[in-house]
Amino acid sequence: MRIGVNVPNFGPGTDPETLVRWAQVVEGLGFDLLMVSDHVAVTSDVAKQYPAPFYEPFTTLAFLAGRTSTVTLGTTVLIVPYRHPLVTARMAANLHQLSGGRLVLGVGVGWAREEFAALGVPFHRRGALTDEYLDAMRAAWANEADYRCGQVPLWVGGGSEAAMRRAVRLGVPWHPLRFTLPWFRDAVDRLRAIAGELSQPMPALAPRIMLRLTEKPLDQPDRRAGEGTLEQVLADLEQIRGLGAESVLLDPFGGDPDETLHPEAAWQALATIAAHRQA
């Protein structure tokens, strides 16, 4: 199972030097993926959780592609309705080619109503637009010779049934974000049922979980995967592997933007996981 890291590309402590240091830590510790998030207009609903500066993901990943050599780069997740599909297809294809085939494009429908309004995109059509745009992107990758890369790997983000059906329809990994293990087990069963209903293969699993190490065990029923002592987190990873996940992304951002001013704590947690992964 590949293990990656969701790197914060936002917040008061984020700048080019810090992003490079994040990349060096992730690749240096032997993690398989480095992924960043997506917002275009930092409207008030976005800024409450992910304040400026917010580095645009394609620009950021292109910058980091030149500072890394082996780690896979990706988005978790790119909001598909925000950009014209041919623009997205072009940028993704070029980044995939220029990075030596190291891009994974995690995609989603989005949630920030004010940001949709700022971009002039109808919020109520975000699901339909995502499906339409993804089909257009895949058609461009298949038919345009100057893309020179074939299909860019996709992950479908989101925990809804619509996201599950989208992953099944496209035949790409499903990428749910931050959950409890009981929810994930039930969701995997539902995903398998949907695949059966649609007479399609079961999609691969590529979840994103938290990474928050604690000294004492957490025993509350709503404990999310990746929270707790080292032993709890390692057990979570093993359970996720046992459910069939091919990749898992660790998200060390706990929700306080000031964390970006002190990334060393997150780096230490990642080093602890990496050491036990290699043991």
ABEGO torsion letter per residue (X at the ends): XBBBBBBBABEAABBAAAAAAAAAAAAAAGBABBBBBBBABBBAAAAAABBOBBBBAAAAAAAAAAABAABBBBBOBBBAAABBAAAAAAAAAAAAAAAGGABBBBBBAEABAAAAAAAGBBAAAAAAAAAAAAAAAAAAAAABAAAGAEBBBBBBBEABAAAAAAAAAAGBBBBBBEBBAAAAAAAAAAAAAAAAAAGBBBBBBBBBBBBBBBABBBABAABBBGBEBAAAAAAAAAAAAAAGBABBBBBABAGBAAAAABAAAAAAAAAAAAAAAAX
